[in-house]
Amino acid sequence: MMQSSVRTTSLDATAAEQQRFMVRVYNWMTAGLGITGFMAYYISSSETMMQLVFGNPIMPIVLIVVQIGLVFWLASRVMHMSVSQATGVFMLYAGLTGVTFSAIFVVYTASSITSTFLVTAGTFGAMSLYGYTTKKDLTSWGSFLFMGLIGIIIASIVNIFMQSSMMHMIITYAGVLIFVGLTAYDTQKIKEMNILGNEGTDEDTKEAIRGALTLYLDFINLFLMLLRLMGDRR
């Protein structure tokens, strides 16, 4: 009886620590999304800034290359960085993403961007909650989702040259399904990667930033895919 009580107490403590860890992950992710949204709106509201960013066709390419470099650097090296460095790189990446996202305010109406964001937030929240609470092991989803992700990347590159509206729609619908699945899969993985007893340490903070980056990427990619379907062009 006593052993059962101790085991239950231990499980409750583990669940509570995992919950606090996930709250920190979501807080970091929300901060990143806030920076992205602010930068996107600020740049799009300034004709001077829009001209500076998009007036030279080389600048968007440079921004995208820098973003890719930052996200790979942060994802692979975050645990070897200081907390301040990891925070700075994450916020810089979120800010640069906001700069490139400013273009969507030129292409789509503000109302459709807002409604798409709300749909994305609801979908993301539901799938992340599923990933957090389900007792089902979602590990088997990983290889399927990864192959699907590689597939839509390759198809997107091919479609740059083909310009097929049918392929564009297939890629978009597939992308929505893949990032919906990744949201649940990544949430479960992040929850389980929490190192028990590490709460309050620098390592714990960096783990939270790494988890936040993963979910941030799931969110913005899901948003972009849904915007293709729901967005009203100007």
Phi, psi and omega in degrees: 000315180295318179298320179296319180294318179296318180297318179296317179298318179296318179295321179296319179294320178297314180297320180294319179292320177298321180296316179296322178297315181294327175299318178295320177300312181295325178296316177296317180298316180297320177299317178298316179295323178298316178296316179300313180297317180298313181296319180298315181291318181298312181296316183292337181276351182246115179298324179297314180293321179297320178292322180295318184281316188250358179291329177256119184298342180283329186300312178300324179295317178298316180300315181295318179297316179297318178301313180299317179299316181295317184291323177290321179297312182295316182297324185269336188241003187304321183287348178260359179266164168283164179299318181295322179292315179298318178298314181298317181293318179297315180292323177296316179298316179298321179293316179294324176298321177297322178298313180290328179291343181302335181296333183292335178288340176277324185276320186245156177288151181298323182294321180287328175295316180297313181295322178294321178299317181295319177296318178299314181299317179294315180295314179300313181300317181295316182286326177292321176297320177298313180298327181283322188263338185295144175273350181286136176282116183268009182305322182295341178289334190305307184295321179296314181293322179295316178297321177296320179296314177299321180298315181287332175294312179297315180297323179295320178295315179299321184287345173300324181269326182281326182055045181268121179293326178295314178296322178302315180292320179298315179300317182295311179296319178297320179298318177301312180298318182294315183284335171295314178295318180296326179300313178293314182299312183292323178300314179297318181295318180295317178302317184281341181277352178301127180273111182296139181085000183262003187300133178089355180269166176298322180298321179296318179296318180291325174297320179295320178294318179297317177296320179297320179299316180299311181290327175301315179295319176300316183295309186291328178288322174297319178300315180296319179295317179292327179296325177299326182274321189257342187292137174264117181287147178289000000 
